[in-house]
Amino acid sequence: MKKIIFIIFFLSGCLGLLLIKPSFAQMFLEQGKVSLVITPGENITGELVVHNTTDQEIQLNAYWEDFIYKAPFDGTKEFIPAGTSDYSLASWVHFSPQDFTISPYGKKKISYIFNVPQNISGGYYGVLFLEKEATPLKGKRGVNVVTRVGGLFFLESVNQKKEAVLENITISSQSLQADFINTGDVILIPQGIFYVLSEDGRVVDRGEIETIYIPPGQKASYQMVFNNDFSIGKYTLVATIDLQQDNVLVKEIDFEKKDVSINILTIRD
């Protein structure tokens, strides 16, 4: 029985190329992610550029799939057949060529067009894969390697809603824990920072908030990890969470440390 191993890369610029092990660096896609704001009824055209980084001609096949972010929403994706996601845009997209070769150290442009329907709202997502034909894995009899690169597409309507709430907030000596709920209609990839003020206004702690990748209507565990220990007293934590495109979620949380316990006093938006 033959085994097939998939090697998948999502690349963006030269940095992506540098991150690939030399033994697998057979192709390089310039556009690892395409983000577009769309309006009903418009036609959008563009192109991806893929490079052959080897001294051998390679044969590629282009095809479309949907993807979804999976719980615990740490960025892990699941690739599923085109047209099966609730946020699929597979029926809008056309691309060419679909089967082609690239000469040694050459490159190829893949053109795409999206025919956006009139009745759209929220976000639509998919991936254009470029897959190299299977090749035997050296030293492993019966094992073939299939290498593919993918360009992720994020198409979001001009009237999109980037909204979220934090619920079930608790604080321990190590961190703040909460439920992050995406109440909008597009995928959220929030970038956040926090700082903690003492009662006399001094900054006693600060940090970045972990990044999550959360689809509409989903809930994820959200954590702000403290770097310092707090002495007995009252504090205010201020969290600023950028939802992108001028949408910001802000929380101010007053809390008090008594001996080993920490109690939340008030929460403000």
Secondary structure, DSSP 8 states (H G I E B T S, - for coil): --EEEEEEE---HHHHHHTS-GGG--EEES-SEEEEEE-TT-EEEEEEEEEE-SSS-EEEEEEEEEEEE-TTTSS-EEEEETT-STTB-TTTEEEE-SEEEE-TT-EEEEEEEEE--SS--SEEEEEEEEEE--EE-TT-TTEEEEEEEEEEEEEEETT----EEEEEEEE-SSEEEEEEEE-SSS-B--EEEEEEEETTS-EEEEEEE----B-TT-EEEEEEE-SS---SEEEEEEEEEEEETTEEEEEEEEEEEETTEEEEEEEE-
